[in-house]
Every structure is written in structure tokens, then in C-alpha cells.
Amino acid sequence: CDRLYFDELSYERVRDIYEMETAGGVIVSVGGQLPQNIALRLHQNEVKVLGTSPEKIDAAEDRHRFSQILDSIGVDQPAWKELVSVADAEKFADAVGYPVLIRPSYVLSGAAMNVAYDAEALRSNLELAASVSPEHPVVVTKFIRGARELDIDAVASNGELIKHAVSEHIEDAGVHSGDASLILPPANLSAEVLERVKDIGNKVARAFEISGPFNMQIIMQKNEQTPDHPDLKVIECNLRASRSFPFVSKVMDSNFVEAATRAIVGEGVPKPVDLMKGSDKWPYTAIKVPQFSWTRLAGADPFLGVEMSSTGEVACFGKTPEEAYLVSLLSTNGFRLPAPGKSVYVGIDDLTETRIAQKVAKHFAAAGYPVLTDSEATAQVLADGGVSGVKVIKFDYDNRRTLRDAVFDSNIDLVVNLAKLRPSDKANSNYAMRRMAVDFGIPLVNDQRCAEMLVDALEALPQGTATALYGSQELNIETPVDVKSWQQYLDMRK
């Protein structure tokens, strides 16, 4: 480029630079959320915005208008209602059933977006959403528990879909896509589901007349009447490049940003191609996992939810999803497997799937680790799954010193916290153990699907490799798999 500016990304600064450079146009689709928020104002003040029309961007950012457009083009979405009053919101929640999701418009990284499991939580979260985005409507939607989430990164030109990638989240729906672990190519999607996702992408591209990049999140829920035909519901669409564009470009060996740029300027636009066809036959899988900086946020709850918390990411390749996940996880800062002679702590709540808690505890117990928990009730749940000898430790939630002593006296070297509910206050064992793990440098697994994936990955390792990973000095194995370059993985497809 001719010049690079480091300055505030605001309407005033962009306008100043635009006029000083006598620019022929601006691109607002590769800078995250902030350029999207000022796109319409730039357009209204005679700044030429290239690519997708700012009016269409505005329609996608406005939760109410976006939902109306989806209804008009026959694209399914969770039941929704624009907020008129707290009473109306409570009436809607009673009609569709809790939990519900509060979705403000024009917010960064899911700010003030929350799941409410009862009327009290609904009222407090509505107040927060209204304060964060006071000039725009708040939409309340039905929150679907236990659904899987898909990420679609795509490029369109004049409303025609040019290319797209479909990644699958490991975590259940309800974890912000920026905090989710993405699998590409997806491990559990049929060709029929991939074709339906492509059809949704085509409909959305046409409806918003997209020229450039866009990203969608779709939830997939099993339909009891048609088990082989799951429900697909759109929950989010951003008419811009997402943080996963570099990831999908690398994995698919196709430059999505270059294609998007050509679509934006209308020159050399590539012909439409379905990159997902045949992806189930690829000899490799790539997984992107989040990187967190919880230690920088004193007292913050290391809990995954609908508001983004991660500050980075790591992506790795593997011959299988399990291999790729383990390598990615071990590559994040601060994660390691527990050392021999140490203990593993397992915590749950009322919404945790007991099957997963039992599976995780059983694996580490079989590997020779004492399993600890915080209550007799949880110990009984684990015992019902065949995990005997679970030790219950007691600690004072509010006394950091006694908590630290309990942790170190018990030799805890891995915390697996599978709680699904964020506590309303800090006098809670799940919060205390999550926070303790972060503060004392103990590896933390805080999602039940990720915990299950970790166990599956460890059990899939060749015999002997797992022993080395768990810290044995007898075997000198530094990595669980063969290390290959990016090009070597791509060559495997030829």
C-alpha cells in the first residue's frame, strides 16, 4: 500500500483520511464491527462505500429488520420478537419457553448478549442490553439448548454466491463463534446438510445483494419427525469478513480475501465454485481453538457464553479431528496434560450431561489420576458411571488463601469444569474453581463437548504416546503426531 494509518477507527478519522487522500472509495468489510457501524453514515455523507450497499449492511445489523428479511425469503430462524416492553418480553418468553436469548443490535463481540433461564434474569439482561445499545431495538429469540452450530464463511458478487466454507463448532450452540473450536472440513455433516447450507447462503446473498465477504452462523437441531433431515436455523449474519477467513483460506487452499476484494471492486471476479464438494474425502482435518487471556482480567469468570472472551487462536492440522484437536489444544498458551501423581478435578451443575462427566472422570481415573470434586452429590453422579473412590474436597469460596491451600494440598493439575450455567455471584464452587485454575496456572477445560473431544483424542493415541504426553520420562516423545508442513497436508489431497 502507499500509506498505512494508525488511528482511531471512527467516522471523523475515516472522513479526514478519505478527503486528504482524495480516495475513490472505502472498504468497510475487512475491519470487524466498527467499520460496519459507520458505513451508513459514510454513505449518507457522500463517501463512496465499495462493495455491499451500506443500506443492506444496516438491514443486516438491525436485528428486527434482519429477522423480517429472513422470514420473507423462507430462511428458518429461532422464534423471535422485537422488544416493546419488559412485560411483552416476559409474555413472549412464557409462550416459547425459557431459556431465551437477548440480542441487541450493532454491538461488538456479542456485548450485552445473554441467555436468560428465568424471568428475573430476563429483566436484568434486558436492562443491560438497552443501556449498551440504546438507539437500536433489542430482539428476544428462543434459545435452543443442545443444538450444534455451523460457521459459514462466504464470498458473493452482485448477490451470487462465489465460494463458501462450512466449519462445525465442537461446542454446543450458545458459545460465541470467536470462542468456539472450529472443525474444517466438518466431521458430522451429511452431503444433504451441506447442500441445504449452500442454498441458505445463496438466498441470503441474493436478499442482501452482497458483493464481498459475509459470515453466517447456523444452528443444527435434530428433528424427531425427520431424524435424517435436521432443522437448520440462521442465528447471525455479518456482511463482512470474519476472524475465520484466514483459517478457511489456509485449510481449503483458496484465498477468500482475494476473491472478496475482486467482488468488491468488480474486477476479475472468479467463477462460482463449490469448495465443500468432496471435502469429506480429504485426508486431513484442521481445527482452530481459542486462546484466552483470563489472567489479565482479575476476577473475571472463565466461562464460555454468547459474549466473546478470547484474545487469539491457534489452528493445527491432523489426519483425524481428534489428532488435530489435541495438537491445537497443546499449542495454546498454558495448556498441558496433568503430570503423574497429580489429581484431576471435575465439576458439574444441573445442566451438565452426566454421561460426559462420567466419561471424562472414568478416563482420567483409568489413567491413574485421583479424581476430585466439590460435593457428595457430584461424587455419586460419577460413581453411578463406574468411577469409584472420588474424593470430595471442601473449601471456602470467599477465602482465597484456604482455596489455594485446598488446591495445592490436593495436587490438582487439571480442572475440568462442565457447568453450563454462569453463576449470579462469586459464592459458587464452579466459579471459584475456574478462577482458581486461571490464577494458579492450572490447565482448565470449561466446556463439556471439548472435554469429551479431549478424552476421545487421548484414547485414539497410539499406545505409549499417551504415556509420554502424561509426563513419563521413560519415553522421549515430544509430540503426539508427525509434524508436517502446510504444503505437505495440501499435497495429500492430490
N, C-alpha and C positions, 0 to 999 in steps of 0.2 A: 504494500500500500504506500501511498505518498506521505501520509501523516497518520499518527496514532495519538488520540487524545485520551488522557486520564482525567476524567472529571465526573461530576455528578450526572447521573442519567435522569435528567428531568426535562420537561418541555422547554424551559428557558434556555438551558445549555445546548440542547439539540438545535433549537431555533437559531441561537447565536452562531453555532458552527456551520449550520446549513447556509446561512446568509453570508458568512465570511468566506466560505469556500465556493460560493455560488454553485452549490451542488445541484445535480439534475434529479435527485430523488433520495429518499431514505428507505432503508430496510429495517423493519421492526420485528422480524420473526426469528431472529437468532440471538436475542439478548435476554431471554427469560421473560418474566412477567411485567417488569417495569415498562419496557417499550410498548407492550400491548395496551397498558393503561393510558398512555399518552397518544396513541395512534390516532384516535378520533379527533382530538384537539389539534394535532398537527394538520390533519386533513382539512379541518374546518378553517384553519388559518393559512391556507394556500401553500402548505408544504406538500410536495408530491410524495405520497407513500407508495412504494413499489410493491407489486405482488397482490395478495388478497386485500380486498377493499376494507378500509377501516370500519365501514358500517357493518360489514359481515363479522369482523373481529369483535365489534361491540355487541353484536347479537349473540355471539358465542360466549362472551364473558358474562352477559346478563343471564343469571340462572333461569329467570322466568321466561324470557324470550327464547332461550336455548331449548328449554323443555317443550315449549309450544311448537317450535320448528321440528323437533324430533317426532312429536305426535303427528304433525302434518305430513311427514314423509314416511310414516309407518315404521319407524325405528323404535323398538321397545325400550323402556326405561322403568326404573322403580316408580311406584306410585308417588306423586308429588303434589305440593300445594304451596303457592306463594303466601308468605306470612302477611296477614292483615292485623291480627291481634294475638295476644298470648292465648286468649280463650279459644280462638279459631284453631291455633296450633295444637292445643290440647285436645280439641274435638277431633282433629284430623288424626292425631296420634292414637287416640282411643279407637278410631274407626279402622285404621290399618294395623294397629297393634305395635307395641314397643318391641325392640328399640327403633328409634328414628334418627336420621342424620340431619343436622343443621348445616346449611350450605350458604354462606354469604357470597356475594359477588365481588369480583375484582380484588381478590386477596392473594398474597404471596405465600406459596408453600403450604396452602391449606390453613392459613391463620384463622383462628376462631371457629374452625370447622370441628364439630364434636358429635359424638354419638350419645344420645340420651336414652337411658334404660327405664326412666320413670318420669312422672310429671315434674317433680322437684328439679331434676337435672335438666329437663327441657326448659323450664323457666329461666334458670341461671345461665344456660348456654345461649338462649335467645338474647338475653341482655348483653352478653359478651359479643355476639355476632353483630348486633345493632350498633354497638359502640365502635367496633373495628371498621365496619363499612356502612356508615350512617346514611349515605346518599343513595344506596342501592338496595334492592329487595333481598330479603332472606327467604330462601326456599327450604321447606322441610320435606324430606323424602323418607320413604320406608327403607330401613337398613336391613339388608338381608344377611343373616348370620350363616357362616359355614360355606359361603359361595367362594369359588375360585375367581381370581382376577387376571385379565389379559391386558397387555400393553400393546398398542398398535402405533408404530411409527411409520409415517407415510409421506409421500410427495404427490401433489396433484398439479395439473396445469389447466387453467380455464375450466375447472370443475371435473376434469378427467383424472382418475387415479393412475399414476405413473408407476409407482413401486411402493411396496409396503413390507413391513416385517411384523410378525406376531410373536411376542415374548410372553411367557407364562410366569406368573408370580409363584414362588414357593409358599409364601404366607397366604392366609385366607384374605378375602376382601375385607377392607377396613384398615389396612396398613397403607399409609401414603406411598405412592409409587416410587418416590425418591428414597424411601427407607426399605423398599422391598427388594428381595433377591430375585433376579430375572433369569429365566432359562430360555436359551435360544439355540437350536430350534426347540419348540415346546415339546415336552415329553409325554403329555397326556391328552393331546387334541387330535381328533379324527380329521380325515380329509374333508368330511362333510361340514364340520365345525369351522375349519379354516376357510372353506368356500363361503359360508354364511358371514364370517367376519369380513371377508373381502367385499361381499355385497353391501354390508353396512358401511364400509369405508367409501364405496362408490356413491351411495346415497348421500352421505354426509358431505363428500367433496362437491357433488352437484348442488346440494341445497345451499351451501355457503360459498359457491363459486370460487373454490380455493385455487390459488396459484402460488405454490410454495409448500413449505413443510406444515404438517399438522400431526397431532398426537391424540390418541383416544385411550380411555380405559373402559373396558367392558367386563361385567361380571357374568360368570357362567354358573348356572344353578341347575342341579339335577331336577328334571320334571318327572314326577312319579307316573304320570299317564303315558309319557313317551321317554323311557329311560335312555334310548339311543339318540334322542333329539333334545339336548339340554336347552334351557332358556338362556338367551343372550340379551343382556340389558346394558345400554350405554349409560355410564355414570359421569363421564367427563370428556370434554374435547377442548383442546387448546390449538388455535390456529397459528402455531409456531413450532420451531424445533424444540425437542425435549432434551433432557440431560442424557437420554439413552441413544441419541442419534449417533454419537461416535462408536458406541458399543455395537449397535446393529450393523453399522457400516463395516466395522472390522470383522465381525463374525461372518457376514454374508459376502465380504469382499466386493462391496458395492457402495460407492460414495454417495450417500444420501444428501449430504450438504451440497455437493456439486450439482446434483440433479435439481435440488430445491432452488439453488441460485439461478440456474438456467431457466427454470419455470418462472421465477420472479421477474427476470429481465426479458423473458420471452425469446431467448436466442439459443439455438442448438438443443431444444428440449428433447430428451430421449424418448423413444417409443415405449408404450406401456409394456411391462413385463411382470410376471408373477414369480417372484423370487422364492415364495414359500412352496411351490410345487416340487415335490420330491425331497423336501427338507427332512422328512422322516427317515430317509435312507442315508443321510450324511454320516460319515464315520466318526464324527466328533460332536461334542456339545460344549457350549460356553455358558458360564454363569457369572453374573455381576452381583456382588454383595455390597452392602453399605458399610461405610466407615463412620464411626461416631466419635465425638469429642466430649463425652459426658463429663470428663474430669474438669473441663473448663467452665462448667455450669454448676456451681456449688448448690447442692440441694435439689437440683432438677431430677425428676423421676425418669430413669432409663426405661421407658415404656414405649412400645410401638403403637401408634394410633393414626388417626386421619390427618394430623398435623405433622409436617416433615421435621425431622430432628437431625438427620445425618449431615455430615460435612464433607464427605468424599465417598469414593467407591473403589473397589478392586474387581477386576474381571480376569478370569482364567479359563483355559481350555482343558478338556479331558476327553477320554474315549467314551465315557458314560457321564450322565448327570451327577451321579454320586462322586465320581472322581473329580469332576470339575468343581463341585461344591466344596469338597474337602480342601482342595488346593487353594481355592479362593478364600475360604474361611481362615486357613492357616496363614494366608498372606496379609490379612488385616492386622493392623497395629494392636498388639496386646492380647491376641487370642493364642492360646496354646492348650494342649490336652493335659489333663491332670497328671502330676508326677506319681510314681509308685509310692504307696504308703500314705497317700493323701486321701481326702474324703470328697464326696460329691453331694451337694445339697440340692434337693428337689422341692420346689414349692408350687402349689396349685391354688385355684379358687373354685367357686361353684360352677363356673362356665368351662373349666378345663375338661378336655376329653380324657376321661380316666384311662382309656386304652393307651393313649400316647404316654401319659405319665408313668404307667406301669411298664411300658416297653422301654422307656429311657432308663428308668431305675433298674430294671432287670438286666439291661446290657451292662451298665457300669458295675452292678453287684457281681455279675458273672466274670467281669474283668478283674475282680479282686478289690474293688473300692468299697469302703464303708459308705452306705447311703444314709444321709441325714435329712430331717425335715423339722417343721416347727410345731406340729400338733399330733396328738394321738389319732385324730380323725384321718389326717393325711397318711399317717403310717399304716392305718388299717386299709385305706384305699390301695396302697402299694402292696400290702400283704395279700390282699384279695387277688392281685395279679401275679402272685408267686414270688414276691420279694420279701424274704424273711430277714429278721434282725435289723430293721430300720430303726435308727436311733433318733429319739426326739430331743432336740436341744431347746432350752429356754433362754430368752434374752430380753432385755428391756429395750423396747423400740426407741425410747426417748433418750437413752443414756448411751452416748457414742462409745464411751470407754468400756462399759460392760459388753456392748455388742462386739467391739473389736476383740475383747478377751475371749468371748464365746467362739468367735470365728477362728481365731488362731489356736485356741486350745483344742478345737475340733479338727484342725488341719484341713480346713475346706480349701480346695484348689480348683473347684468349678462350681458355679451356681447356675442351675437350670430352673428358671422361674417361668412357669407356664400359665400364670394368671392372665385372664382375659379382660378383667375389669380394672380400670385405673381408680385407685382409692381416692376418696374425697379429702382425706387428711393424711398426715405422715405417721399417725399412730397405727401402723399397719405392717404386718410382718413381711408381706411381699414387697412393699416399697422399701422397707429397711434393708432387706437382703439384696435387692437390686442395687440400691445406692451404696451399700457396704462393698459389694463386689467392685463397683467402679472406683470408689475411693481407695480401696486397698489393693488395687491391681490384680483382682481375681477375675479370670475369664467368665463372661456372662452370656448365657443363651436365654433370650427373653421372648421366644415365640415357639409355640408347640409344633408347628409344621417344620420349622428349622431344626428343632431338637430331634424330630423324627428323621429328618433328612441326614443329620449328622450321624445318628446311630446306624442308619442304612449304609452310609458311606463307610463307616468304620467296619461294619460287618462284611462289606464287599471287598475289603482289602485282602491281598494275598496273605496267607499265614506267615507270621514272622514280621511283616511290615508293621502291623498294628502294635506289636510289642515294642518295636523301635520308636514309633510315634509316641507311645505312652511313657517314654523316658528311659527304657532299658539301655544300659551301657554295653550290653553284650553284643548288640548288633549295631554296626556303624552304617545306618541308613539315614540319610539326611532328608530325603524327600520321598513321599509315598508313591510317586509315579515317575515315569520317564519324563524328562523335561524336553519339550520340543519348541521350536520357534513358531511364530505365527505362520510363516510361509510353509513350514512342514505340515501343519494342520490343513492348510488350504490345498496343498498338493495331494492330500489323502482323498480329496473329492474327485480327483481326475481319473 
